[in-house]
């Protein structure tokens, strides 16, 4: 194997699994250390800079960081990264003081369509640079799906108001209640750039027999949630069936329980395991006495006298073909009928762009989605950019934020006459954390505590009140303990071969057997010869050559605890623990090409 | 200045041995020796050897004297019996312990000062008597605890860290052990666990006096140019005569070596020592030839390593004294107080 080039920004970035997995590349270990230090405002700032909505995401994020967390590979469960983020938001001081200064107006005008997370991120990134920004949204309040689709018992309105408020405080002009019906018309207002962040606003319907007849009691999930959010709807029948297995279905069923639903069930086509909903959302639903029935395909809505009476399902089972592809086939058993008063359909969301004229030079692909550059977020109309669910279909809030950052960079470059495909490189610093013998500037002693659970409000109370937040958040002590579970993966093991004397001290001390000195070989073969087999191919081997014996140092990054014992037991300082800080570029002069 | 304990978290694929323990279960407390000390590597090799032998930790007694080396039993086998004796007196304590309980596995850990200077008389006699033990000398050729004076095993002509030359002859513990009748004699290097771990396994299962001279560079005082016990010097001058595999009774023996390349030696406990020859003319079962070979190559500045001598028919002190098969703590009252008649018989035999 070739020696690893650790000067490549990506190499150490990948070792910080959580940060690498986060679409917005939030520096997770950094803010977790700040929380352990009770520096909540600073922790919030670190978050705010990269993900804009720490309080919101600390309650609702899809948490791509957690399955990636190294802790989950050395013991049972990852660090509760998401809920620690909320601790920073809950305990911070007045954050308004930390908002960035606003540059004098630069004369360029930008329109953001939709006031959801993607648009607000664009506004957050560009407003301080002096751009004049108009944000348009059909709803009366800003926030987009954050406000309309996420129920209050998961995300209190004050949190949305506060964090949306930090963006609007930066000066964008909010045109709320102004729905854009024609892109052509908006383009005629001679904006220098337009950002489309309109989400995936159309809930998929289920056109099976009886749909029309029962329509008074059959609702599209996201529209129904939105109506509840905005107070247009505060009741539901006693018996409710929710169709669909995603997070929207989980929000629907739990909301239904709070609006009078006593017998609420979720019924899904697939198996329980394959459901799209996050595991913790399924658990929360089940905890509220909502059964999830699987392998049932809806066949017809039954009705009597023009009123919905229930739903009939075909029983299916999963069959895997030779190629491993799964199909659902009937079990041959008789259909099953469930009675109900209301049905909520949450079987997916779609994009819809009826308001974009097809003759303005903006290309759509065969799935009727706009053609958008994956990195640039630029459409085929050079001054129109897309982001969030509007760009590539339904994803989640944190992806919308990441898109917003990328689009902001593109818009900034575009309006400065630069090539948007030239993406700015991140800024990287790597600094030794050594303070003395056996002394490091981070807490290097890993704890053995299992993951702490976030306390929940008592069910009897939370089920009665739509606005009573179910999760109560970690208290400070529990937050500290949970923060201590973080392995500080951003403090990297950096090896300098030319001072190594191959004494084996690091090999002997490493608690997870990560380090091996061996003859070089090709990667697949070398992986089998290490002190512990390196079977996780998604994790790199760190290879260093130039040792006195001609062997190589091979470190499997997979389960390194970043405890620093290799560096402590190294007599020559060949190992050092160095904090890797990556500054992902954001819109501004620093990301433009210097001339 | 505080040490963190070695974290309990371990590699998810960490294997268990036949008695359900992992290698980590054979560790001790974290070392307080200088970073990079060869002794720590030897401790790690002992841990691996005991794990691979499926040794029950409570069936092993580790004994040591005084010195850096003699601190190390604290750093391995945290669940075994331990005894830290007076300087140089470990061999006597070990002999006594062995006589009292022959069922334990005895591991003596000592250094070049503890063995070759203050304790040389004790060492000599315990080997001569054939005490059943694995006696490891962690040999760095220097008095590290007292800041780097030459020790009795420093080679003549070797330079100290300050540049002074050693003008006295060094004691070769391997030659000495051969002369004293040790039935298992090996030399190895702390920086070569592939060689060291099987040598320790063989010594622990040997059944007689097994002596291992392990060169263990002192990174603080004896790892410079001019030293003959530095990492670089030992690597450059290492003349390994063979490679050892220890095959336990239950492992099927595979024969995929050409004849002449491999020699299997079966020990009393049924374990097989498989010797892969490196030096074609080296015969590990011939005491005199071994001694000659070692001296010849030593004269050329080479450090001969490997399993240098093995007597498969080894016997130990108990065999020679005809002592009881039963450990003293397991003898019943009847055996311990045989009565006036038995005493009279003994007395009569002495008249």
Interface residues (C-beta under 8 A of the other chain):
Chain A: X73 X74 X75 X436 X437 X438 X439 X444 X445 X446 X448 X501 X502 X503 X504 X505 X507 X508 X509 X511 X512 X513 X514 X532 X533 X535 X548 X549 X559 X561 X563 X565 X568 X569 X570 X571 X572
Chain B: X1 X2 X3 X4 X5 X6 X7 X8 X9 X10 X11 X12 X13 X14 X24 X30 X31 X34 X35 X36 X37 X38 X40 X41 X43 X44 X190 X191 X193 X217 X219 X220 X223 X231 X232 X235
